[in-house]
Amino acid sequence: FLKDYFLPGHAALRKELYLAALQRVEGDAREGGGAQDYALQGRLRRLLGDRSAAESDFERSLALDPSCAPAYAFRGEMRLVRQPELALSDLSEAIRRRPRESCYHLWQGYAYFLLGNMGEALAALGRAIGLDAGLAAARILRGIIRDRSGDDAGAEDDYSWVAARAPRCAGIHTLRATVRCRRGDLEGAVALDTLDLRGRF
């Protein structure tokens, strides 16, 4: 769901943009780039699917500057699904060094979610939203956690907030429909689910 939210459609255009950005960053790195350049280069390579090269870039970045928060954060984000424990360690280090980056807290919340620690996940997502009230992905994940824990009102609040501002966000109306269905509002659930079906055609 996070991938669907962050990267909606236009895959070919995204790849073209990433490649153009990577060429520019690679040029900066060749001309004596610093830790930030290698961190960004690694991020772009990860987005283009080259995890091995990205890992090398992050290592190079941290060798140049062991305090480079983006290198920890981007490496942590890359490790989320396959290595959530390592991801959490990286993201916690990034937050320690740069605590006001909302996306770092979002990714940390996702790491806690993957590790099954829902209390810490909610706390991290709350911090992310506190830093950036418009961070819809944090609200979606928080809504899912609230939904699974039986907090229907909290889940509905988060899903409705996103739906009002990003009505074409993949799956958001279906998520709202599950809450309505559990509450016994079958008519409302069907109506919401139909909105997602319309958005696919």
Phi and psi restraints in degrees (value plus and minus 20) as a CYANA .aco file:
   2 LEU   PHI     -86.5   -46.5
   2 LEU   PSI     -61.1   -21.1
   3 LYS   PHI     -81.3   -41.3
   3 LYS   PSI     -63.5   -23.5
   4 ASP   PHI     -82.0   -42.0
   4 ASP   PSI     -56.2   -16.2
   5 TYR   PHI     -93.3   -53.3
   5 TYR   PSI     -67.4   -27.4
   6 PHE   PHI     -91.7   -51.7
   6 PHE   PSI     -52.8   -12.8
   7 LEU   PHI    -147.0  -107.0
   7 LEU   PSI      49.6    89.6
   8 PRO   PHI    -102.7   -62.7
   8 PRO   PSI      87.9   127.9
   9 GLY   PHI      47.6    87.6
   9 GLY   PSI    -196.4  -156.4
  10 HIS   PHI      35.4    75.4
  10 HIS   PSI      26.3    66.3
  11 ALA   PHI     -80.2   -40.2
  11 ALA   PSI     -61.3   -21.3
  12 ALA   PHI     -84.1   -44.1
  12 ALA   PSI     -60.2   -20.2
  13 LEU   PHI     -86.9   -46.9
  13 LEU   PSI     -61.2   -21.2
  14 ARG   PHI     -78.4   -38.4
  14 ARG   PSI     -66.2   -26.2
  15 LYS   PHI     -81.9   -41.9
  15 LYS   PSI     -60.9   -20.9
  16 GLU   PHI     -83.1   -43.1
  16 GLU   PSI     -61.5   -21.5
  17 LEU   PHI     -86.8   -46.8
  17 LEU   PSI     -62.3   -22.3
  18 TYR   PHI     -83.0   -43.0
  18 TYR   PSI     -61.6   -21.6
  19 LEU   PHI     -84.2   -44.2
  19 LEU   PSI     -61.4   -21.4
  20 ALA   PHI     -83.8   -43.8
  20 ALA   PSI     -62.7   -22.7
  21 ALA   PHI     -85.8   -45.8
  21 ALA   PSI     -59.4   -19.4
  22 LEU   PHI     -84.2   -44.2
  22 LEU   PSI     -60.7   -20.7
  23 GLN   PHI     -80.2   -40.2
  23 GLN   PSI     -60.6   -20.6
  24 ARG   PHI     -87.8   -47.8
  24 ARG   PSI     -64.2   -24.2
  25 VAL   PHI     -86.9   -46.9
  25 VAL   PSI     -59.8   -19.8
  26 GLU   PHI     -80.2   -40.2
  26 GLU   PSI     -58.2   -18.2
  27 GLY   PHI     -83.1   -43.1
  27 GLY   PSI     -62.5   -22.5
  28 ASP   PHI     -82.8   -42.8
  28 ASP   PSI     -61.0   -21.0
  29 ALA   PHI     -85.3   -45.3
  29 ALA   PSI     -59.5   -19.5
  30 ARG   PHI     -85.4   -45.4
  30 ARG   PSI     -47.6    -7.6
  31 GLU   PHI    -113.0   -73.0
  31 GLU   PSI      11.6    51.6
  32 GLY   PHI      67.7   107.7
  32 GLY   PSI      17.3    57.3
  33 GLY   PHI     -84.2   -44.2
  33 GLY   PSI     138.7   178.7
  34 GLY   PHI    -121.0   -81.0
  34 GLY   PSI    -188.0  -148.0
  35 ALA   PHI     -80.5   -40.5
  35 ALA   PSI     -58.7   -18.7
  36 GLN   PHI     -83.8   -43.8
  36 GLN   PSI     -59.1   -19.1
  37 ASP   PHI     -82.8   -42.8
  37 ASP   PSI     -64.2   -24.2
  38 TYR   PHI     -89.5   -49.5
  38 TYR   PSI     -53.2   -13.2
  39 ALA   PHI     -83.7   -43.7
  39 ALA   PSI     -65.6   -25.6
  40 LEU   PHI     -87.3   -47.3
  40 LEU   PSI     -58.4   -18.4
  41 GLN   PHI     -80.7   -40.7
  41 GLN   PSI     -62.7   -22.7
  42 GLY   PHI     -83.3   -43.3
  42 GLY   PSI     -60.8   -20.8
  43 ARG   PHI     -80.3   -40.3
  43 ARG   PSI     -65.9   -25.9
  44 LEU   PHI     -86.4   -46.4
  44 LEU   PSI     -60.0   -20.0
  45 ARG   PHI     -85.4   -45.4
  45 ARG   PSI     -56.5   -16.5
  46 ARG   PHI     -83.7   -43.7
  46 ARG   PSI     -63.1   -23.1
  47 LEU   PHI     -84.3   -44.3
  47 LEU   PSI     -46.7    -6.7
  48 LEU   PHI    -109.1   -69.1
  48 LEU   PSI     -19.8    20.2
  49 GLY   PHI      76.1   116.1
  49 GLY   PSI     -15.5    24.5
  50 ASP   PHI    -119.7   -79.7
  50 ASP   PSI      61.3   101.3
  51 ARG   PHI     -85.7   -45.7
  51 ARG   PSI     -58.5   -18.5
  52 SER   PHI     -82.8   -42.8
  52 SER   PSI     -67.2   -27.2
  53 ALA   PHI     -85.0   -45.0
  53 ALA   PSI     -58.0   -18.0
  54 ALA   PHI     -81.8   -41.8
  54 ALA   PSI     -63.9   -23.9
  55 GLU   PHI     -79.3   -39.3
  55 GLU   PSI     -62.3   -22.3
  56 SER   PHI     -83.4   -43.4
  56 SER   PSI     -59.7   -19.7
  57 ASP   PHI     -84.2   -44.2
  57 ASP   PSI     -62.2   -22.2
  58 PHE   PHI     -84.9   -44.9
  58 PHE   PSI     -59.8   -19.8
  59 GLU   PHI     -83.7   -43.7
  59 GLU   PSI     -61.4   -21.4
  60 ARG   PHI     -83.7   -43.7
  60 ARG   PSI     -62.3   -22.3
  61 SER   PHI     -79.0   -39.0
  61 SER   PSI     -67.3   -27.3
  62 LEU   PHI     -93.9   -53.9
  62 LEU   PSI     -44.6    -4.6
  63 ALA   PHI     -88.1   -48.1
  63 ALA   PSI     -56.3   -16.3
  64 LEU   PHI     -94.0   -54.0
  64 LEU   PSI     -57.2   -17.2
  65 ASP   PHI    -169.9  -129.9
  65 ASP   PSI      77.7   117.7
  66 PRO   PHI     -82.9   -42.9
  66 PRO   PSI     -28.3    11.7
  67 SER   PHI    -122.6   -82.6
  67 SER   PSI      -7.6    32.4
  68 CYS   PHI     -93.3   -53.3
  68 CYS   PSI      80.5   120.5
  69 ALA   PHI     -80.4   -40.4
  69 ALA   PSI     -62.9   -22.9
  70 PRO   PHI     -79.9   -39.9
  70 PRO   PSI     -55.1   -15.1
  71 ALA   PHI     -83.1   -43.1
  71 ALA   PSI     -64.3   -24.3
  72 TYR   PHI     -82.7   -42.7
  72 TYR   PSI     -64.9   -24.9
  73 ALA   PHI     -86.0   -46.0
  73 ALA   PSI     -66.8   -26.8
  74 PHE   PHI     -87.7   -47.7
  74 PHE   PSI     -57.4   -17.4
  75 ARG   PHI     -87.0   -47.0
  75 ARG   PSI     -59.3   -19.3
  76 GLY   PHI     -81.8   -41.8
  76 GLY   PSI     -63.8   -23.8
  77 GLU   PHI     -81.3   -41.3
  77 GLU   PSI     -59.8   -19.8
  78 MET   PHI     -84.4   -44.4
  78 MET   PSI     -52.2   -12.2
  79 ARG   PHI    -108.1   -68.1
  79 ARG   PSI     -23.0    17.0
  80 LEU   PHI     -72.5   -32.5
  80 LEU   PSI     -74.9   -34.9
  81 VAL   PHI     -96.0   -56.0
  81 VAL   PSI     -61.5   -21.5
  82 ARG   PHI    -105.9   -65.9
  82 ARG   PSI     -52.1   -12.1
  83 GLN   PHI    -158.5  -118.5
  83 GLN   PSI      46.8    86.8
  84 PRO   PHI     -81.4   -41.4
  84 PRO   PSI     -50.3   -10.3
  85 GLU   PHI     -85.7   -45.7
  85 GLU   PSI     -66.4   -26.4
  86 LEU   PHI     -85.8   -45.8
  86 LEU   PSI     -57.3   -17.3
  87 ALA   PHI     -79.6   -39.6
  87 ALA   PSI     -65.3   -25.3
  88 LEU   PHI     -81.2   -41.2
  88 LEU   PSI     -61.2   -21.2
  89 SER   PHI     -82.0   -42.0
  89 SER   PSI     -66.1   -26.1
  90 ASP   PHI     -82.8   -42.8
  90 ASP   PSI     -65.3   -25.3
  91 LEU   PHI     -88.3   -48.3
  91 LEU   PSI     -56.8   -16.8
  92 SER   PHI     -84.1   -44.1
  92 SER   PSI     -57.7   -17.7
  93 GLU   PHI     -87.2   -47.2
  93 GLU   PSI     -61.2   -21.2
  94 ALA   PHI     -81.7   -41.7
  94 ALA   PSI     -62.7   -22.7
  95 ILE   PHI     -87.5   -47.5
  95 ILE   PSI     -57.0   -17.0
  96 ARG   PHI     -80.0   -40.0
  96 ARG   PSI     -55.9   -15.9
  97 ARG   PHI    -108.9   -68.9
  97 ARG   PSI     -46.5    -6.5
  98 ARG   PHI    -163.6  -123.6
  98 ARG   PSI      60.0   100.0
  99 PRO   PHI     -95.5   -55.5
  99 PRO   PSI     -27.9    12.1
 100 ARG   PHI    -124.7   -84.7
 100 ARG   PSI      -2.5    37.5
 101 GLU   PHI    -111.2   -71.2
 101 GLU   PSI      89.4   129.4
 102 SER   PHI     -82.2   -42.2
 102 SER   PSI     -57.8   -17.8
 103 CYS   PHI     -87.7   -47.7
 103 CYS   PSI     -46.9    -6.9
 104 TYR   PHI     -84.1   -44.1
 104 TYR   PSI     -61.8   -21.8
 105 HIS   PHI     -88.8   -48.8
 105 HIS   PSI     -56.6   -16.6
 106 LEU   PHI     -78.8   -38.8
 106 LEU   PSI     -70.3   -30.3
 107 TRP   PHI     -84.3   -44.3
 107 TRP   PSI     -57.4   -17.4
 108 GLN   PHI     -82.6   -42.6
 108 GLN   PSI     -61.4   -21.4
 109 GLY   PHI     -80.7   -40.7
 109 GLY   PSI     -58.7   -18.7
 110 TYR   PHI     -86.8   -46.8
 110 TYR   PSI     -58.9   -18.9
 111 ALA   PHI     -81.2   -41.2
 111 ALA   PSI     -67.2   -27.2
 112 TYR   PHI     -80.5   -40.5
 112 TYR   PSI     -60.0   -20.0
 113 PHE   PHI     -78.9   -38.9
 113 PHE   PSI     -67.6   -27.6
 114 LEU   PHI     -84.3   -44.3
 114 LEU   PSI     -49.5    -9.5
 115 LEU   PHI    -107.2   -67.2
 115 LEU   PSI     -21.7    18.3
 116 GLY   PHI      63.9   103.9
 116 GLY   PSI      -9.6    30.4
 117 ASN   PHI    -117.5   -77.5
 117 ASN   PSI      64.7   104.7
 118 MET   PHI     -92.4   -52.4
 118 MET   PSI     -51.3   -11.3
 119 GLY   PHI     -83.1   -43.1
 119 GLY   PSI     -67.7   -27.7
 120 GLU   PHI     -87.5   -47.5
 120 GLU   PSI     -55.0   -15.0
 121 ALA   PHI     -81.2   -41.2
 121 ALA   PSI     -66.2   -26.2
 122 LEU   PHI     -82.7   -42.7
 122 LEU   PSI     -58.9   -18.9
 123 ALA   PHI     -84.5   -44.5
 123 ALA   PSI     -64.5   -24.5
 124 ALA   PHI     -84.5   -44.5
 124 ALA   PSI     -62.1   -22.1
 125 LEU   PHI     -87.3   -47.3
 125 LEU   PSI     -55.5   -15.5
 126 GLY   PHI     -82.1   -42.1
 126 GLY   PSI     -59.5   -19.5
 127 ARG   PHI     -86.1   -46.1
 127 ARG   PSI     -60.3   -20.3
 128 ALA   PHI     -80.7   -40.7
 128 ALA   PSI     -65.7   -25.7
 129 ILE   PHI     -88.4   -48.4
 129 ILE   PSI     -55.2   -15.2
 130 GLY   PHI     -82.7   -42.7
 130 GLY   PSI     -53.5   -13.5
 131 LEU   PHI    -101.7   -61.7
 131 LEU   PSI     -50.2   -10.2
 132 ASP   PHI    -166.2  -126.2
 132 ASP   PSI      75.5   115.5
 133 ALA   PHI     -83.0   -43.0
 133 ALA   PSI     -39.8     0.2
 134 GLY   PHI    -112.0   -72.0
 134 GLY   PSI      -9.5    30.5
 135 LEU   PHI     -99.9   -59.9
 135 LEU   PSI      67.9   107.9
 136 ALA   PHI     -83.0   -43.0
 136 ALA   PSI     -56.6   -16.6
 137 ALA   PHI     -80.2   -40.2
 137 ALA   PSI     -55.7   -15.7
 138 ALA   PHI     -86.7   -46.7
 138 ALA   PSI     -57.1   -17.1
 139 ARG   PHI     -90.3   -50.3
 139 ARG   PSI     -56.2   -16.2
 140 ILE   PHI     -83.0   -43.0
 140 ILE   PSI     -68.9   -28.9
 141 LEU   PHI     -85.2   -45.2
 141 LEU   PSI     -61.3   -21.3
 142 ARG   PHI     -82.3   -42.3
 142 ARG   PSI     -59.1   -19.1
 143 GLY   PHI     -81.6   -41.6
 143 GLY   PSI     -61.0   -21.0
 144 ILE   PHI     -83.7   -43.7
 144 ILE   PSI     -63.0   -23.0
 145 ILE   PHI     -84.4   -44.4
 145 ILE   PSI     -64.4   -24.4
 146 ARG   PHI     -83.3   -43.3
 146 ARG   PSI     -60.2   -20.2
 147 ASP   PHI     -78.5   -38.5
 147 ASP   PSI     -68.6   -28.6
 148 ARG   PHI     -88.5   -48.5
 148 ARG   PSI     -44.9    -4.9
 149 SER   PHI    -110.8   -70.8
 149 SER   PSI     -19.5    20.5
 150 GLY   PHI      69.5   109.5
 150 GLY   PSI     -12.0    28.0
 151 ASP   PHI    -106.6   -66.6
 151 ASP   PSI      57.0    97.0
 152 ASP   PHI     -81.4   -41.4
 152 ASP   PSI     -61.8   -21.8
 153 ALA   PHI     -84.3   -44.3
 153 ALA   PSI     -64.1   -24.1
 154 GLY   PHI     -84.9   -44.9
 154 GLY   PSI     -62.2   -22.2
 155 ALA   PHI     -82.5   -42.5
 155 ALA   PSI     -65.6   -25.6
 156 GLU   PHI     -80.7   -40.7
 156 GLU   PSI     -60.4   -20.4
 157 ASP   PHI     -79.7   -39.7
 157 ASP   PSI     -66.9   -26.9
 158 ASP   PHI     -86.8   -46.8
 158 ASP   PSI     -67.5   -27.5
 159 TYR   PHI     -82.6   -42.6
 159 TYR   PSI     -61.9   -21.9
 160 SER   PHI     -86.3   -46.3
 160 SER   PSI     -56.7   -16.7
 161 TRP   PHI     -79.7   -39.7
 161 TRP   PSI     -66.4   -26.4
 162 VAL   PHI     -87.3   -47.3
 162 VAL   PSI     -64.6   -24.6
 163 ALA   PHI     -81.1   -41.1
 163 ALA   PSI     -54.7   -14.7
 164 ALA   PHI     -89.2   -49.2
 164 ALA   PSI     -49.9    -9.9
 165 ARG   PHI    -124.1   -84.1
 165 ARG   PSI     -41.9    -1.9
 166 ALA   PHI    -160.5  -120.5
 166 ALA   PSI      48.9    88.9
 167 PRO   PHI     -83.3   -43.3
 167 PRO   PSI     -37.0     3.0
 168 ARG   PHI    -117.8   -77.8
 168 ARG   PSI     -12.0    28.0
 169 CYS   PHI     -81.0   -41.0
 169 CYS   PSI     107.3   147.3
 170 ALA   PHI     -75.7   -35.7
 170 ALA   PSI     101.0   141.0
 171 GLY   PHI      62.2   102.2
 171 GLY   PSI     -22.3    17.7
 172 ILE   PHI     -85.1   -45.1
 172 ILE   PSI     -57.2   -17.2
 173 HIS   PHI     -92.9   -52.9
 173 HIS   PSI     -52.1   -12.1
 174 THR   PHI     -85.9   -45.9
 174 THR   PSI     -59.1   -19.1
 175 LEU   PHI     -81.3   -41.3
 175 LEU   PSI     -63.0   -23.0
 176 ARG   PHI     -83.9   -43.9
 176 ARG   PSI     -57.1   -17.1
 177 ALA   PHI     -83.3   -43.3
 177 ALA   PSI     -55.7   -15.7
 178 THR   PHI     -83.3   -43.3
 178 THR   PSI     -56.5   -16.5
 179 VAL   PHI     -88.8   -48.8
 179 VAL   PSI     -65.1   -25.1
 180 ARG   PHI     -80.9   -40.9
 180 ARG   PSI     -61.0   -21.0
 181 CYS   PHI     -82.1   -42.1
 181 CYS   PSI     -63.9   -23.9
 182 ARG   PHI     -84.0   -44.0
 182 ARG   PSI     -49.6    -9.6
 183 ARG   PHI    -101.4   -61.4
 183 ARG   PSI     -25.1    14.9
 184 GLY   PHI      72.9   112.9
 184 GLY   PSI     -15.5    24.5
 185 ASP   PHI    -111.7   -71.7
 185 ASP   PSI      55.3    95.3
 186 LEU   PHI     -87.6   -47.6
 186 LEU   PSI     -58.1   -18.1
 187 GLU   PHI     -83.0   -43.0
 187 GLU   PSI     -64.3   -24.3
 188 GLY   PHI     -85.6   -45.6
 188 GLY   PSI     -56.5   -16.5
 189 ALA   PHI     -84.4   -44.4
 189 ALA   PSI     -64.9   -24.9
 190 VAL   PHI     -83.7   -43.7
 190 VAL   PSI     -61.2   -21.2
 191 ALA   PHI     -82.0   -42.0
 191 ALA   PSI     -62.0   -22.0
 192 LEU   PHI     -88.4   -48.4
 192 LEU   PSI     -63.6   -23.6
 193 ASP   PHI     -82.6   -42.6
 193 ASP   PSI     -53.4   -13.4
 194 THR   PHI     -83.7   -43.7
 194 THR   PSI     -52.6   -12.6
 195 LEU   PHI     -80.9   -40.9
 195 LEU   PSI     -60.5   -20.5
 196 ASP   PHI     -87.4   -47.4
 196 ASP   PSI     -58.7   -18.7
 197 LEU   PHI     -83.9   -43.9
 197 LEU   PSI     -59.9   -19.9
 198 ARG   PHI     -82.7   -42.7
 198 ARG   PSI     -56.9   -16.9
 199 GLY   PHI     -89.3   -49.3
 199 GLY   PSI     -32.4     7.6
 200 ARG   PHI    -110.3   -70.3
 200 ARG   PSI     -28.2    11.8
